[in-house]
Amino acid sequence: MKKLVLGTAFAALSMAPAVAGPIAVTVGGYYNSMVYLVDSDATVDGDGNPADYRDDTLQEDAEIIFKGKGIADNGIEYGFQVQLEASTSNDQIDEHYIYVKGGFGQVILGAENSAAYLMQVSAPSFLGWKTFDNNFETWSEVAKYEKPLHDNYSADANKVTYMTPKVGGFQFGVSLTPSAENSGGAGAGTTMLLQKNNGKYEDVMSYGVSYGGDLGGAKVKLSYTYEEGERDNIDDSEYAIGAQLGFGNLTIGGHYFESDEPNDNDPDHSDNDWEIMHYGVAYKMGDTTLGFAIQNQEDAASSSSKNDTDILILGGSTKLMSGVKLTYSYEQVQSDNAQRGDSDFIGVGLLLKF
C-alpha cells in the first residue's frame, strides 16, 4: 500500500503540461475570540496537576491562510496552502502543503491532516467553532479530555495523501506519513535522517471512505475512517464511524471514535484507550443557527474508572454580516473523578472569516 500511494503521487507530479497562467495567490483566514465566565469545582488540571481556576477567561483561535492556485491548459490544477497561526503557538506555521488536482482525484504533499481526519463525518456545526474540534483551553484544562479526531498519530507531519474523485457519492482516501517526528508541521525535510524507535510514530497509514447523497428527501453523509501507526515497535490504531442526516433546516449527526493503544507492557508510554461518542443537532432559522452537542468519553485503559467525562454544549450563532458571526454558548463538563468535578462555561464571542 505504501508503494501504491507513493506511485500515485509521483505519477501526478510527473505531469508537466504548459500552465495557462501564473499561480494566483490569495490571503484569507479566520479570527475566533470567546469570553467565558467559569465556575469549576476542579482542583487539578487535565494532566492531574494542582489547579485553581479563574472565574473568567478570554480564549482565541486564529489563523492567516495563504492559498495559491493555477490551472494548466489540460485542466489540471496546481496549488499550495500555508497556515500561519495569528497568535503565539508552538507550531507557528502548522499546515503547509502543495497539491495537484484533476480528473484522477487529488494528491497532497506536505504538512496537512491525514485522509482519515479530512474525511471524517461528525456532529453538525452550530457555533463559531466545531464542537468536536474545540481548540480553546476550556474542556482540556478541567478534564482528561480527548478530541475524537485522527490527530494523534501523524497530526500535521509531512505526508502524502491521495483522494479519489467522487463516484456515485463515494470517495476513498489514503495517507502515508513516514515519520511523525515533526507533527507540529515542521518542514525541514530531514525525516529520512531521524532516528527510528524514538517514541514517535512511524509509517502511519490513514484510510477514509465517505458517502454523500440524497436518500428519501434527506441529505446523507457517512464515513468510516481508520489510522494506524508504529511507535517503538508497538502498533496502535484508531477508527471512527460517522453519519449526518439533513432534513431542510434541521441536521442531526455524530460519530463513534475508538482508539486501541493499551501499551500495557511498555512502561515508557502511558495508556491511551478511548471510547467516545460525539453527537448533536443543529437547526437553522434565517441568519441564526441553534443547536446542542454531547460528548461521552470513557478512558477504557485507565487503571481507575474515575476518568469518564460527559460534555454538554448548548448555544448558537448569528450572522451579523458577511464573514462575521456572533457565538453564544453554555458548556458543561462533568467528570466522575472527584478532583476534576464539574465545570460550567458561559461564553460569548465573535468569529471573523476573511
Phi, psi and omega in degrees: 000321179299317180294325179295316179297314180294321179297319178297318179296315181297321180297318180292319183286337182283347177293128185229062178281165174291137181271135184293331181200174180290163175295124178267131184249134176233157179237131178212202177144200180207158175221116185239117180236138179227134172256126183241139162265132190238135172228103187234136174271354187294135174251358174226161177270188183297339178264002178090008179274150180305141183211150175223104193275148175291168176258007173204154181200150175246123182243145182227150172211115186210147177215145168259125187243121177260130180233143175229142181210136173219146182242125181284169181299332179272008176091355179286135182260133175241139181198180178211166173212138176228125183250117182255122177297132183272359171223161187304134181206154178296329176250074187304321168242114181260271181293129172205126188199164170246161180212158173231131187223135179194201180295342179278351184117215181220135173246130180241130179236122177135200185270088178223158176299158184285168177301322179298318178294313186292331187260000184288131176262137181213202183296149179290156180271139175221351177256189174277008177208159182279127184295334180272002179217054184285115181269358181279149179275070178240285181300318184293339181278330187254353183217164170280089193252140179231131172288129180278058182227163180272066177235018183271327189263310184247335179046237182258021178294156179301134182205170172241132183232137173237131177233128182289162169293160178280129180233115181062028181090350182264146175216143180238143178220150179213143179228147173235124176244107182300320181210139177260023180304317179253064185288347178276001175107008178298137184243040188282004172059026181247017184305319184291344182264352184287148181291136177283163177055048181250020180089356179258153181289143178232155175048051180283126177249132181234138182227148175209143172225134183224160177221138174222130181184188179252140180217109179058037180087355179255145173274127188242135171230133180224151177207148167230127183228147185212142178216141179219148179207161180249133179226112183051049176066018175244131183266128175242155180207160176208153179214164178211147175237124184230156179206147173221141175232130179243127179237090183064241181274356183255130177229132175236149180179174179172184178205160175250129183235134179218134175247150180233086185224057186293317180046040185297334183261011182237100183292346182277352181234136177279150178295145178212085187230096188253145169234114190228134169245128177229121185211160183189179182224140175227138179229125184261129177230093182065238181273000183246137174238126179246156179181183174213157176217151180227136172236121174249118182232141180234128177273085190292338183270353185293142177289342176246142178280358184270052178224015180277142186225139174239132182237132177238132178234122175239142176157203181185186179214149180232129178286121180267327175194177179301122178086004182230127177233138170268129181244139178217137187205155166239125184232130182236132178241123180239127178240145176274006173270120186300328181287332179269326173057213182245149178221143178236137178233127171247119189231152172216142182192183180235141170245122176247126175244136185217000000 
